[in-house]
Amino acid sequence: MGWYARHVLPRLTDCACGSRALSAVRARTVARASGSVLEIGFGSGTNLRWFAGSQVTRLLALEPSRELIALARARIARQGLPAGLPAPEFIAATAEAIPLPDASLDSIVVAFTLCSVRDPERAGAEMHRVLRPGGSVYYAEHGLAATPWARRWQRLLEPAWTPLAGGCHLTRDPTQLFQQLGFVTDAHTGAIGPPTIAWRTIDRLFPGYWGSATRP
Ligand SMILES: C[S@@+](CC[C@H](N)C(=O)[O-])C[C@H]1O[C@@H](n2cnc3c(N)ncnc32)[C@H](O)[C@@H]1O
């Protein structure tokens, strides 16, 4: 792993993912998780505050970057945890090989991470494996644009963007991925930022995909 990935990217991720503009989509996603929960791509713990009031009995935090795990631990030391939320149990691993038994989870949370995993089909199949039947993935992601014009821009920008942004892809469709893997989805797409001129432009290239995907 290079200097950029070790020293710059974790701080950029922490900063970009901490944007208040993403609060609304995080709030309506994260708080739905309950029981034994795995968050995939835990990052620096940006979603922790949105677990407030949820019915989480165990929180597993899967994150491949040691630097981001350190930032998450520092956040918890600094800010504490929402009342009643169990301390996250960190798992240094990737979504493509989740080191948990079959059907062992009630819920999975994944936010702005499916764009970055190396092999989304394998990651999705792993989520299906570790969820109990009836369990759900609650997701908030960005993905493929709605219009041909915006898709053309996404394809033009993606080769330069992906290496700079920690492997983030602009042209994935997380809802389609879950459906192809046999999940039953309650899916939404649209703008994720506030209705400002700047965010309306960003939203065209980073349209939101959010909802739930339930293992039948
Ligand atoms: C843009 S950040 C999002 C962090 C956090 N989920 C959030 O909502 O702020 C993408 C995250 O995906 C993680 N990631 C990248 N590849 C991954 C993989 N193969 N498996 C699991 N997580 C991965 C990164 O380390 C990073 O924490």
PDBQT file of the ligand as one rigid body, heavy atoms in Angstrom, charges set to zero:
ROOT
HETATM    1  C1  LIG A 301     -16.116   6.188   1.059  1.00  0.00    +0.000 C 
HETATM    2  S1  LIG A 301     -15.673   5.199   2.423  1.00  0.00    +0.000 S 
HETATM    3  C2  LIG A 301     -17.210   5.060   3.340  1.00  0.00    +0.000 C 
HETATM    4  C3  LIG A 301     -16.987   4.871   4.815  1.00  0.00    +0.000 C 
HETATM    5  C4  LIG A 301     -18.273   4.749   5.658  1.00  0.00    +0.000 C 
HETATM    6  N1  LIG A 301     -19.018   3.566   5.306  1.00  0.00    +0.000 N 
HETATM    7  C5  LIG A 301     -19.160   5.947   5.524  1.00  0.00    +0.000 C 
HETATM    8  O1  LIG A 301     -20.345   5.808   5.225  1.00  0.00    +0.000 OA
HETATM    9  O2  LIG A 301     -18.684   7.060   5.766  1.00  0.00    +0.000 OA
HETATM   10  C6  LIG A 301     -15.479   3.579   1.710  1.00  0.00    +0.000 C 
HETATM   11  C7  LIG A 301     -15.105   2.539   2.731  1.00  0.00    +0.000 C 
HETATM   12  O3  LIG A 301     -15.069   1.254   2.101  1.00  0.00    +0.000 OA
HETATM   13  C8  LIG A 301     -13.972   0.556   2.641  1.00  0.00    +0.000 C 
HETATM   14  N2  LIG A 301     -13.640  -0.532   1.703  1.00  0.00    +0.000 N 
HETATM   15  C9  LIG A 301     -12.932  -0.479   0.566  1.00  0.00    +0.000 A 
HETATM   16  N3  LIG A 301     -12.819  -1.698   0.003  1.00  0.00    +0.000 NA
HETATM   17  C10 LIG A 301     -13.483  -2.544   0.818  1.00  0.00    +0.000 A 
HETATM   18  C11 LIG A 301     -13.730  -3.942   0.797  1.00  0.00    +0.000 A 
HETATM   19  N4  LIG A 301     -13.264  -4.700  -0.204  1.00  0.00    +0.000 N 
HETATM   20  N5  LIG A 301     -14.424  -4.483   1.811  1.00  0.00    +0.000 NA
HETATM   21  C12 LIG A 301     -14.916  -3.710   2.826  1.00  0.00    +0.000 A 
HETATM   22  N6  LIG A 301     -14.720  -2.373   2.887  1.00  0.00    +0.000 NA
HETATM   23  C13 LIG A 301     -14.016  -1.811   1.913  1.00  0.00    +0.000 A 
HETATM   24  C14 LIG A 301     -12.911   1.623   2.772  1.00  0.00    +0.000 C 
HETATM   25  O4  LIG A 301     -11.814   1.220   3.572  1.00  0.00    +0.000 OA
HETATM   26  C15 LIG A 301     -13.736   2.747   3.349  1.00  0.00    +0.000 C 
HETATM   27  O5  LIG A 301     -13.863   2.637   4.740  1.00  0.00    +0.000 OA
ENDROOT
TORSDOF 0
